[in-house]
């Protein structure tokens, strides 16, 4: 278990899983301003024991709000299980996700179809009681204001949350990994993907002008303007490359597209510096992003 203090009353909890490449990947955020405890993205069911141990270490006896950036299994699958430990917590979720968190059977079925054995690694999605979950665009408590706004690029049920100068960004700008001398950035554009919606979501997050950006995968940055600008550049680069491969007359081979990404995308410049298991994980998930863009371009 690793707990990182990232600011005043702000902690990142690593939710590492027993699989190569799944370290410094999934995380949960804990924020405790003005005697209020806010937890963002409890992670999958399999990591709830790690999370509850971390909360005990932090001396947390209550959670007021559990904020879900989106309902994908690696972000929200353990929410129902966490509520067994903190039954008074209120879960805040996108309106489209409410019924799926209350009755997650279809969500779990879709997760297994898309992720296969990785879904099993995460664990079956735990249902949330209907009286524990709802959507609220704005919350005011203890002089703290929590604002949510829709950023449906990565998923139709994706939200960003702003609390003061902090933006809990989920996957609105993709995946980051800190490295000496810079960072690695990868967009998360799974099917169904829409260029306009995805780009608009990044632009909306950038317009928040938050001083600290907290990512679902992984860590935080204080250079948000740079991150969002690079994310937009990467998005356009990927669209161009996948489009060029499609114009060659056949479905693009993912390995060829990925090689082109590495050759032309400066946000992936440090990919060779990633640990070998992280490179393998990123290559796997980039395939899903390539498929999202390919399907979008083929349908136009």
C-alpha positions as CSV (number, residue, x, y, z in Angstrom):
1,X,0.0,0.0,0.0
2,X,1.3,3.4,-0.9
3,X,-0.2,6.8,0.1
4,X,1.1,9.9,-1.5
5,X,0.5,13.4,0.0
6,X,-0.1,15.6,-3.0
7,X,-1.3,18.8,-1.4
8,X,-2.9,20.2,1.7
9,X,-5.4,17.6,2.9
10,X,-5.0,15.8,-0.5
11,X,-3.8,12.2,-0.8
12,X,-3.4,9.7,-3.7
13,X,-3.8,6.0,-2.8
14,X,-2.2,3.5,-5.1
15,X,-4.6,0.6,-5.9
16,X,-2.0,-1.8,-7.3
17,X,-3.2,-5.2,-8.5
18,X,-1.2,-8.5,-8.7
19,X,-0.5,-8.4,-12.4
20,X,2.5,-7.1,-14.2
21,X,2.0,-3.5,-15.4
22,X,-0.8,-2.7,-12.9
23,X,1.3,-0.7,-10.6
24,X,1.0,3.1,-10.5
25,X,-2.0,2.7,-12.8
26,X,-5.2,2.6,-10.8
27,X,-5.6,5.0,-7.9
28,X,-8.1,6.7,-5.6
29,X,-8.1,10.3,-4.4
30,X,-8.9,11.4,-0.8
31,X,-9.5,15.0,-0.1
32,X,-10.3,16.3,3.4
33,X,-11.0,20.1,3.4
34,X,-12.9,21.7,6.3
35,X,-13.8,18.5,8.2
36,X,-15.3,17.0,5.0
37,X,-14.0,13.7,3.6
38,X,-14.3,13.3,-0.2
39,X,-13.2,10.2,-2.0
40,X,-12.8,10.2,-5.8
41,X,-13.0,6.9,-7.7
42,X,-12.8,4.0,-5.2
43,X,-11.4,1.7,-7.9
44,X,-12.3,-1.9,-8.7
45,X,-13.7,-4.5,-6.2
46,X,-10.4,-6.3,-6.0
47,X,-8.6,-3.3,-4.5
48,X,-11.1,-2.3,-1.9
49,X,-9.2,-4.1,0.9
50,X,-6.1,-2.0,0.0
51,X,-8.2,1.2,-0.1
52,X,-9.9,0.5,3.3
53,X,-6.5,-0.2,4.9
54,X,-5.3,3.1,3.5
55,X,-8.3,5.0,4.9
56,X,-7.6,3.5,8.3
57,X,-4.0,4.6,8.1
58,X,-5.2,8.1,7.3
59,X,-7.5,7.9,10.3
60,X,-10.7,8.3,8.3
61,X,-13.8,7.2,10.2
62,X,-16.3,8.7,7.8
63,X,-16.7,9.5,4.1
64,X,-19.2,12.2,3.1
65,X,-19.0,11.9,-0.6
66,X,-17.8,9.3,-3.1
67,X,-17.4,11.0,-6.5
68,X,-17.4,8.7,-9.6
69,X,-15.7,10.3,-12.6
70,X,-17.3,7.4,-14.6
71,X,-18.6,4.0,-14.0
72,X,-16.0,1.9,-15.8
73,X,-15.1,-1.1,-13.6
74,X,-11.6,0.1,-12.7
75,X,-12.9,3.4,-11.4
76,X,-16.3,2.5,-9.8
77,X,-16.6,-1.3,-9.5
78,X,-15.8,-1.3,-5.8
79,X,-18.1,1.5,-4.7
80,X,-20.8,-0.8,-3.4
81,X,-18.3,-2.8,-1.4
82,X,-16.8,0.4,0.1
83,X,-20.2,1.5,1.3
84,X,-20.3,-1.6,3.5
85,X,-17.5,0.1,5.5
86,X,-18.9,3.7,5.1
87,X,-22.7,3.3,4.8
88,X,-23.5,7.0,5.3
89,X,-21.4,8.1,2.3
90,X,-23.3,9.6,-0.6
91,X,-22.2,8.4,-4.1
92,X,-22.3,11.1,-6.8
93,X,-22.6,9.7,-10.4
94,X,-23.5,10.8,-13.9
95,X,-27.3,10.4,-14.5
96,X,-26.6,7.8,-17.2
97,X,-24.7,5.7,-14.7
98,X,-27.2,5.6,-11.8
99,X,-29.2,2.5,-12.9
100,X,-26.0,0.6,-13.9
101,X,-24.5,1.1,-10.5
102,X,-27.7,0.1,-8.7
103,X,-28.1,-3.0,-10.9
104,X,-24.7,-3.6,-12.5
105,X,-25.4,-6.9,-14.3
106,X,-25.3,-5.4,-17.8
107,X,-22.4,-3.2,-17.0
108,X,-20.5,-6.2,-15.7
109,X,-21.4,-8.3,-18.8
110,X,-20.1,-5.5,-21.0
111,X,-16.9,-5.2,-19.0
112,X,-16.2,-8.8,-19.4
113,X,-16.9,-8.7,-23.1
114,X,-14.5,-5.8,-23.6
115,X,-11.8,-6.6,-21.1
116,X,-11.9,-10.3,-20.8
117,X,-9.6,-11.7,-18.1
118,X,-8.7,-8.2,-17.0
119,X,-12.3,-7.7,-15.9
120,X,-12.0,-10.8,-13.8
121,X,-8.8,-9.3,-12.3
122,X,-10.7,-6.2,-11.3
123,X,-13.6,-8.2,-9.8
124,X,-17.3,-8.3,-10.3
125,X,-19.0,-4.9,-9.9
126,X,-20.7,-4.5,-6.5
127,X,-24.2,-2.9,-6.6
128,X,-24.9,0.4,-4.8
129,X,-28.1,0.9,-2.8
130,X,-30.5,3.3,-4.6
131,X,-30.7,5.5,-1.5
132,X,-26.9,5.9,-1.5
133,X,-26.4,7.2,-5.0
134,X,-27.5,10.2,-7.1
135,X,-26.4,13.0,-9.4
136,X,-25.7,16.5,-8.1
137,X,-24.3,19.2,-10.3
138,X,-23.2,21.3,-7.4
139,X,-22.7,20.5,-3.7
140,X,-22.1,23.0,-0.9
141,X,-21.0,21.6,2.4
142,X,-18.9,23.1,5.2
143,X,-18.1,26.1,2.9
144,X,-16.7,23.7,0.3
145,X,-18.2,23.7,-3.2
146,X,-18.0,20.6,-5.4
147,X,-18.9,21.3,-9.0
148,X,-19.4,18.6,-11.6
149,X,-19.5,19.0,-15.3
150,X,-20.0,16.6,-18.1
151,X,-17.0,15.6,-20.1
152,X,-18.3,12.6,-22.2
153,X,-15.3,12.1,-24.5
154,X,-13.8,9.0,-22.9
155,X,-17.3,7.7,-21.9
156,X,-20.8,9.1,-22.2
157,X,-21.1,9.0,-18.4
158,X,-17.8,10.8,-17.6
159,X,-17.7,13.7,-15.2
160,X,-14.9,16.0,-14.0
161,X,-15.2,17.5,-10.5
162,X,-13.7,20.8,-9.5
163,X,-13.2,21.7,-5.8
164,X,-11.5,25.1,-5.4
165,X,-8.4,25.0,-7.5
166,X,-8.3,21.2,-7.9
167,X,-9.7,19.4,-10.9
168,X,-10.4,15.7,-10.5
169,X,-10.1,14.8,-14.2
170,X,-10.6,11.1,-14.4
171,X,-9.6,10.1,-18.0
172,X,-10.7,13.3,-19.8
173,X,-7.1,13.8,-21.0
174,X,-6.1,10.2,-21.1
175,X,-3.4,8.4,-19.1
176,X,-0.2,9.9,-17.7
177,X,2.9,8.4,-16.2
178,X,5.6,10.5,-14.6
179,X,9.2,9.9,-15.7
180,X,12.5,11.6,-15.0
181,X,12.8,14.5,-17.4
182,X,9.1,14.6,-18.4
183,X,6.0,12.5,-18.6
184,X,4.2,10.0,-20.8
185,X,0.7,10.8,-22.1
186,X,-1.7,8.5,-23.9
187,X,-5.3,9.3,-25.0
188,X,-8.1,6.9,-24.0
189,X,-10.4,6.8,-27.0
190,X,-12.2,3.4,-26.8
191,X,-15.3,2.6,-28.9
192,X,-17.7,4.3,-29.2
193,X,-15.6,7.4,-30.0
194,X,-16.5,10.8,-31.4
195,X,-13.8,13.2,-32.3
196,X,-15.9,16.4,-31.6
197,X,-17.2,15.1,-28.3
198,X,-13.7,14.0,-27.1
199,X,-12.1,17.2,-28.2
200,X,-14.8,19.3,-26.6
201,X,-14.4,17.4,-23.3
202,X,-10.7,18.2,-23.2
203,X,-11.4,21.9,-24.0
204,X,-14.0,22.1,-21.3
205,X,-11.6,20.6,-18.7
206,X,-8.9,23.1,-19.9
207,X,-11.3,26.0,-19.5
208,X,-11.6,25.2,-15.7
209,X,-8.1,26.7,-15.3
210,X,-7.5,24.6,-12.2
211,X,-4.1,24.9,-10.6
212,X,-3.8,21.2,-9.9
213,X,-5.0,18.4,-12.2
214,X,-5.6,15.0,-10.5
215,X,-5.7,12.1,-12.9
216,X,-7.5,8.7,-12.6
217,X,-4.4,7.1,-14.1
218,X,-1.9,8.3,-12.6
219,X,-0.8,11.2,-10.4
220,X,-1.2,14.9,-10.6
221,X,0.2,17.9,-12.5
222,X,0.4,21.6,-11.9
223,X,1.0,22.4,-15.6
224,X,-2.6,21.7,-16.7
225,X,-2.5,24.1,-19.7
226,X,0.5,22.2,-21.1
227,X,-1.1,18.8,-20.5
228,X,-4.4,19.7,-22.2
229,X,-2.7,21.4,-25.1
230,X,-0.6,18.3,-25.6
231,X,-3.6,16.0,-25.3
232,X,-5.4,18.0,-28.1
233,X,-2.3,17.7,-30.2
234,X,-2.1,14.0,-29.6
235,X,-5.7,13.5,-30.4
236,X,-5.3,15.2,-33.8
237,X,-2.1,13.3,-34.5
238,X,-3.8,10.0,-33.9
239,X,-6.8,10.8,-36.0
240,X,-4.5,11.7,-38.9
241,X,-2.4,8.6,-38.6
242,X,-5.3,6.2,-38.3
243,X,-7.0,8.0,-41.2
244,X,-3.9,7.6,-43.4
245,X,-3.7,3.9,-42.7
246,X,-7.4,3.5,-43.6
247,X,-6.8,5.3,-46.9
248,X,-4.4,2.5,-47.8
249,X,-7.5,0.4,-48.5
250,X,-7.7,-2.1,-45.6
251,X,-8.3,-2.1,-41.9
252,X,-5.1,-0.7,-40.3
253,X,-2.9,-3.2,-38.5
254,X,-2.6,-2.1,-34.9
255,X,1.1,-2.7,-34.7
256,X,1.8,-0.6,-37.8
257,X,-0.4,2.2,-36.4
258,X,1.3,2.1,-33.0
259,X,4.7,2.3,-34.7
260,X,3.5,5.4,-36.5
261,X,2.3,6.9,-33.2
262,X,5.7,6.4,-31.7
263,X,7.4,8.0,-34.7
264,X,5.2,11.1,-34.9
265,X,3.6,11.8,-31.4
266,X,5.8,13.8,-29.1
267,X,3.6,12.9,-26.1
268,X,4.8,9.3,-26.5
269,X,8.4,10.3,-26.8
270,X,9.3,8.7,-23.5
271,X,7.5,5.5,-24.1
272,X,10.9,3.6,-24.4
273,X,11.8,4.8,-21.0
274,X,8.7,3.2,-19.3
275,X,9.4,0.0,-17.3
276,X,8.9,-3.1,-19.6
277,X,5.7,-4.2,-17.9
278,X,4.2,-0.7,-18.2
279,X,5.1,-0.6,-21.9
280,X,3.3,-3.9,-22.4
281,X,0.2,-2.6,-20.5
282,X,0.2,0.6,-22.6
283,X,0.6,-1.2,-25.8
284,X,-2.4,-3.4,-24.9
285,X,-4.7,-0.5,-24.0
286,X,-3.6,1.6,-27.0
287,X,-5.1,-1.0,-29.2
288,X,-8.5,-0.3,-27.7
289,X,-7.9,3.4,-28.5
290,X,-6.9,2.7,-32.0
291,X,-10.1,0.7,-32.5
292,X,-12.2,3.5,-31.3
293,X,-10.7,6.0,-33.8
294,X,-10.8,3.4,-36.6
295,X,-14.5,2.7,-36.1
296,X,-15.3,6.4,-36.0
297,X,-13.5,7.1,-39.2
298,X,-15.0,4.1,-41.0
299,X,-18.6,5.2,-40.0
300,X,-18.2,8.8,-41.3
